[in-house]
Amino acid sequence: MKIKYLSLLLIFLMLFSFSLSTGYAREKTLNELEAEAKANREAYNKAKNEKELTEAERDKAVAQKAEVEKEISSIETQLTSIETQIGEIEKDIDAKDAQMKDIMSFVQVTNGESNYLEYIFGATDFTDFIYRISVAEQLGDYNENLIEEYNKDVERLDKKQSELNAKQEELNKKQSELTVLEAQLNKEIETLQSGMVSKDQAYQTQIKLIQSMKARGCSGNDTVTSCQNKNSGSLVSVNGTYMPISSGYVTSDYGWRDYGGGEYHTGIDFSKSVVGDPVYPIADGEVILLVYNRTCGNHIVYVKHNIAGHSYVTSYWHLSSWSVSVGQRVSYTTKIGSMAGRNTGDACSGGVHVHLNLFDNANNKWENNVARGGNPNSNRINPRDVVPQTPKKGGHFSHR
Ligand SMILES: [Zn+2]
């Protein structure tokens, strides 16, 4: 039971921290973002240093292992040589077996007192007697020396062999210790590497955000939202407005459609029946949102304007592609996309045209709504409010 409650608590804590990171908490200021980016950079550098040190340690272990392996192979060579030497001595012993047997039979002769005396006294004369005594003594000494020498050699080689075996065992142990250490260090390096990647990604994202906030002239106490709002004031007020295409005619007006169904048309449609004609903003401004809606609208561009000191947002629908990016300052001559229509699979376009919407953004109300996750298409007003020269439905215009 206790474990169950503990896991529930953990899940709750995880959800709580997740909600903190997804924006329920107070928005961070530019200063706080900079401090975070700095901390991420420092954590990255620290991990990088640690990784370099660990790599040096790993390389050292690898070099030590190679050294140990070299020693092991040298010991193996020495052991092989000792085995060969012992084999040779054994061969010598075999070869001298017959001689040994002779000596042994003589020893037997000399050991039996009567036989010894028999041999000595078997002398034919005094000279022979002296010779027989000296031969008996020399053979005895030779026998003793030979056995002693062989024994010493074998003993020496046996000692060397067991020394080398002990050394080999020690080195094998060291080798496996170094193998374990190497694997452990490689694992540490891997962990540090993945830590570096995540810190670097966080840093790169924060730096981009900081740079774009600074580029907008925002201060350290600004948040992303306040910075975005502040920017609307920095758009230079313009007075002139233009048609969204260079020439053409109006195919549908704002308001209740004058044919069946009673559909309310939320914007004004401009057409020329030419696929690919450039689409322009109705005034200077800044691209603030790009939306792709495959089933209705296809590529859509939202532009913010300061028209005669009042903040507006316009949107342009049914484009085949975008020619601009968010944050880009545009003039009324900047191509923002190309006119398309039903041919792009746009189910809510009956033909080649651009649909223009207008939104009131006084006190940044459109932007604040979108920043809170609201629908960017709500609260549309008549585009004719800012583009009064727009002809009525069916009316042509031959220049912007
Ligand atoms: Zn329309």
Residues whose N, C-alpha, C, O or C-beta is under 5 A from the ligand:
A	BS01	ZN	I268 D269 H355
